Amino acid sequence: MAWLIAAGIALAALNLRTAVTSVGPVLDQVSTSLGMSGVATGLLTTLPVLSFAVFGALTPALSRVLSERRLLLVALALLGVGLVVRAVVGNTPVFLVASVVALSGGAIGNVVIPTLIKQHFPRRAGAMTTVYSTALAVGTMVAAAATVPIQRAADGNWHIALGVWAALAAVAAIPWLALSRNEPERSRTLARTGSGELVRTRLAWAVAGYFGSQSLIAYVMFGWLPEILRDNGYTSGQAGTVLAVFTGLGIPISLLVPSLATRLRNQRPLVVGFAVLYAVGFAGLMTGHALWVWSLVVAVAMGTFPMALSMLALRTRTPEATSALSAFGQSTGYLIAGAGPLAFGVLHQVSGGWTVPFALLFAVVAGQVVTGWYAGADRTVEDEYHQSRRGRHAAHRAVSGATPPGDDEAAPGSSPSREDEAAPGGSPSGDDEDASLPLSA
């Protein structure tokens, strides 16, 4: 059973970005064929971050209706249907709606997979996060690199080039169809887990900030690196080659970072190391010389993405908290990231150069260090939540002299609670309600 779940996670991860990266290489043909306006084209390029933010935030509510396994199956179905519909339509509004349907599947999968990893591989979260992030990187690169060759093989038909990725989604659904027949009984705490209390913890905001800062930089680099290269004398072919290598480096980095992060008691050294690489790479790109070298330095620094994914499991004890943190961290993070490419482009247009836009990225890196320093420490959202609750109860007693209903803080001199005794990343023993975050919807 474990091997089938692992295979299902890997296959699903391959699909989560195909709806995003398959469009870019044929965007000119699509916009011309459908008669897209400039506004519609701009909306299409903005839909991924908006969809990831909105549907990622809705996923915990959906998980109260469906189990994670069935929810991932639904996500793959949405992805496949959306890819098929947008590949056969002939007008812009339907194409945009179908894109949202496909992207909603990717957004749900983004949140559900870390929860499945925590549920089924609690002691091998690092290894499975490596599988997840590597498959995600492979799917991202393959969809970007193979769409144009597929189009050429189909006599220039962009409909086939975009629609073929639905077949990959269908294949990825097979393991989850098999697993849905043997669905385990759902945790009684799962149905009431949300993010209402999670947002009161500084750790959740720190994880969201770290995820958002790395996503902002990634979307800026994916969107603007070719233009930076061309502006400094690179041909379109050379810029495309650099971008392909830039993207491909994400695969070995995704293999390395999660396992390394899991072995460290805290991840602050990695946070600082990646920030230094970003700073060096951005400074090098600003010089206008040896840009391919500095591009590769930035590509290595983008190990912050698998690092952010690892934090979703490392900063929680239970699958329920992982689900809530994954939804909150990713949806909030993508909202932050959505403004990045636009702001970078506006600053470039207003200033007429690249110095001011890169100043924005340096500021984002500084924020990444601040949020990453807090998020990288050896703590969990459950611990922070319970400490905050005990603090509020203590303050209430100091004022009223009474014990609030439901206060389960240990009396002075008593033994520590189960939450305090549990090892980081593990689930404390005992009753599920004590072990979980009692998060409100």
N, C-alpha and C positions, 0 to 999 in steps of 0.2 A: 504493500500500500504506500509506503514512504517513497519508494522510487517513482511510483506513478504520480504522486503529488509533486515531487521534485521536477519530473519531466513536464508536468502540466504548468508549473510556474515558469520554467524556462521557455516553453512554447508561447505562453501568454505574453511574457515580457518581450519576445521578439516582435509582437504586434503593436505594442502600445504607442509607438511613434510613427508607424507606417502612414497613418492618415496625415501626419504633419510633414514629413520629409519627402514624401513622394510627389507632392504638388509643386514645390519650388522649382525643380528642374524643368517642368513643362508649363510653368505659370504663364509664359507669354502665349503659348498656343491655346491654353485653356481660356484666357481672358479674351483673346482675339476671336476664338470660335463662338464663345457665348456672348460676345459684345459687352463685356464687363466695363463699367465705368471705373475711373480711378478710385472713387470712394469704395466701390464694391471690392476692388482688388486689395485696397488697404485693409478693409474689413476682413477679408479672407486670411490675410497674413496675421491679423490680430486675434482671430478666433481661437487658436490653440491655447494661449495663456488665459483667455477669458473662460473658455470651456473647462480647462483644468481647474481653475479657481472655483467656478460655480458648481460644477458637478462633483468635484472633490469634496466640497463642503456639504453636499447633500448625501454623500455616501453613507455616513453613520446612520442617518434616518432610514435609508434603504436597508441597512443591515439589521434593523429591528423587524423587518418584514421577511427578509430572505437570509439564509445562512451565507457565509463568505464564499463557500464553494459555488453555490447556485448564483450568487451575485456576480462572481467572476464569469460564469457561463453566460449570464445575461449581458455582461459587458462585452464579451467577445461577439455575441449575437448582434448587439447594437453596432459594434465596430464593423462587422461584416456587411450588415444590411446598409449602413451608411456608405461604405465604400462602393457597393454594387450600385446603389441608386445614383450616386453622384457621377458614376462612370457612364451611365446610360442617358442622363438627362440632357436637354438641349437649351435650358434657360438658367439664368443666373440665380433667381430666388431659390429654386429647388436645389440647385447645386450647393448654395450656402447652407440651407436647412439640412441637407444630407451630410454636409461636412460637420455640422454641429452634432448630428446623431452619431457619426463615427467617432468624433472627438470625445463625446460623452462616455463612450465605451472605454477609451484610453484613460480618461480621468478617473473613472470608477476603478479600473484595474490598478492605477497608481496607488490608490488608497488601500485596496483589498489585499494586494500581494504581500506587503509588509506584515499585515495581520495574520495571513495564512502561514507565513514563515515563523512568526512568534508562536502560533498555535501548535504547529506540527514539528518544528525543529528548534525548540527552546534552547537546547544545548549546542546547536550547530547553526545559530543565527548568522554568525560571520561567514561561514562557508556558503550558506544559502543566499545571503545578500550578495555574495560574490557572483553566484550563478545568476541571480536576478539582474544585477547591474550590468554584468557582462552581456547577457542576452539582450538587454535593453540597448546597449551600445551597438551590438552587432545589427540588430533590427533597424536602428536609426541610420547606420552607415549603408547597409545593403539597400534600403528603400531609396536613399538619396542617390546611390551610385548606379543602381540597376534600372531605374525608371526610364531614363533616356535610351539605353540599349534595347529595352523591351519595346519602346515606342518605335525605334528604327526597325526592329524585326517585324513589327506589325504595320509596316508601310506608313509610318508616321501617325498612326491612330492613337491619340492620347487617351481615348476612352479605354482601350485595352490596357495601356500602360498603367492607368490608375486602378482599373477594376481587378487586375490580376492579384492584388494584395488581399482581396477578400478571400481567396483560396487559402492563404496562410492562416487567416482567422478561423476558417472552417476546420483546418487541421488541428489548430490549438484547442478547439472546443472538444475534441474527441476524448482526451483524458478526463475532462470535467463532466462530460456526459456519463462516463463510466463511474466516476466517483459519486455522482449525485444519487446513485441507487443505494449507496451505503452511507447515507448521511448520519453522522452521530447526533445524539441528543444535544440540543443547544444548551450552552451555559445559562443558568438562570440570571446571571448578572449581565449577560451580553445585551439583552433586550433593553435594558435601561441605561446603557452607556451612551453618553453624548459628550459635547464639549463645553457645556455651560459652566462647569466648575474648572475645567482645564484652563480656560482663559484667565483664571485668577492666579495661575502660577507663572512666575518669571521664567521658569525653564521652558514652558511651552512657547512663550513669546521669543525666547532666545533661539530655540530650534527653528521657529518660523522665520525669524530674521536671518539666520544663517542660510536656510534653504532659499529664501527670497534673494539674498545677495548673490549667491552662486548662480541662481537661475537668471538673474538680470544680466550678469556678466556673460553667461553662456549665450543668451539670445542676442546680445549686442555683438558678440564676436561672430556668431553664425550669420548674422545679417549684414554686418559692416566690414568684416575682415577682407572679403574680396575687393570692396571699394577702396579700402586703405591700401591694399597691394597695387591695384590699378592706378591709383593716384600717385604712386611712387614708381611708376614705370613698368610694372608687371603687365604682361598680356593677360587676356581673359583666360586663356588656356593655362598659363602659369599660375594665375590666382586660383583657378579651379583645382589644380594639382595640390597646391599648398593646403587648400581647404579640405580636400579629401584626406590628406595625411593628418591634418589637424583633427579631423573627426575620427579617423581610424585609431589614433593614439588612445582614444577613450577605451578601447577594448583591453589592452594590457593593463592600463591603469585601473580599470574596473576589476580586473583579476586580482590586483595586489592590495588595493586600499582597504576593502572591508575586512579581510583577514588580519591586516596589520592593525586596524582600528580596534578590532575585537581583542587582540592580545595586549593592548595597552590599558592600564587601569583608568587613565583619562586620556583624552584625545587632543589636549592642548598643544603638544609639540607638532602634531600634524596641522592643526589650525594655523599656527604661526608659520610653519614651513611653507604651506600653500600660499599664504598671504605674501611672503617674501618672494616667491616665484612669480606671483601676479605682478608685484611691484617692479621686479627686474624686467619681466616680459613687456609690460606696458611702457616702461622707460625706454627699452630698446626699440619698440615700434615707433615711438615718437621721434627717434633719431632719423628714421628713413633709410637706414642701412642694414643689410643682412636681415631683412624682414622675415625670411623663412625661418631663420634661427630663433628669433624672438617669438614667432608664432608657435613654434614647438615648445618653447618655455611656458607660454600661456596654456598650451594644450595639456602639459603635465600638471600645471596648477589647477586645471579643471577637474582634478581628482577630488575637488570639493563636492562634486555631485554624488559619487558613491559614498563619500564620507557623510553627507547629509542623510542619505538613505540609511546608512548604518546607525546613525543617531536615533532614528525612529524606534529601533529595537533596543539599543543600548540604554536609552533614557527611560525605559518603561519596564515594569515587572510582568504585566499580564497582557494577553492578546487584546482585551477590551481597551486598556489604556493605549496600546499600540495603535489600534484602530482610530481612537479619538485624536491622538497626537499626529498620526499620519494625515488625517483629514484636515485638521486645523493647520498643521505646519505647511502642508503642500498647498492648500487653497489660499491661505494668507500669503505664502511665499510667491505663488504665481501672480497674485494681485500686485505685489511689489514689483515683480519682474516685468509685468506688462508695460509699465511706463518706461522701461529702460531703453529699448531700441528707438522709440519716438523721441525721448529726451536727447539721446546721443545724436540723432540726426538733426534735430532742431539746433542744438549747440554748434554742430558742424556748419550748418547753413548760415547761422547768424555770425559766427566768428570767422568763417572762411578758411578754417584750418582744423587741425586735429588736436591742438594743445588743450583747448577748453573742454572738448568732449572727453579726453583722457583724464582731465582733472576730476570729472564726474566719477570715472571708474576708480581713481585713487581714493576718493571719498567713500565709495561703496566698499572697497577693500578694507578701509579703516573701520567701517561699521561691521564688516564681516569678522574682523578680529575681536571686536567687543562682544558681539553676540556669540561667536564661536568659542571664546574664552569661557563664557558662562556655560554654554551648552556642552562644552567638552569636558567639564568636570564630572567626577564620579558621583552622580546623584540620579534620582528618578523623579518623575512627576508625581508618582504616588507618595513618595516621602515628602515632597514639598507640599502637596495638598494636605496631608495629615498634620504636618507641622504647622501649617497655616491655620488649620481648623482648631488644633489644640491651643494655639496662640489666641485665637478669637474667643475660645471658651474660657481661657484663663483671664482674659481681659474682662469678660462678662462677669466672672465670679468676683473679680476684684472690685467691680462697680456695685454689683447687686448682692454679693455674698451668697448667691445660689448657684446650683449646678444646672446648666441648661439641659433640657431633655436630650437624650441620645448621646450625652458626653461620655465617651469611653476612655478618657485619658487615665492612664495608670496613676494610682495614688503615689505620693512620695515614698521612696524606698522599695517600691514594687519592681518586679522584673520588667525588662523592656518589652514592648509590644512585638507581635510577630512581624509587623512591617519593618521594624527597626532591625530585627534579627536576620531578615532575608538577605541572601546574597544579591549584589547588583545584577540585574538582568534575569534573575530567577523568580519564580512564583513562590511566595510564602506559603507555607503549609497551613492547613486549617480551613475554616469556612471561606467560601468564595466571596462573600460579601465583605469580609474583613480584608481579603487580599486585593480586592479590586478598588478602583477609584469609584466612589458613589457619585458619579457625574450625572447631573440632571440634563434632560433633553433641551 
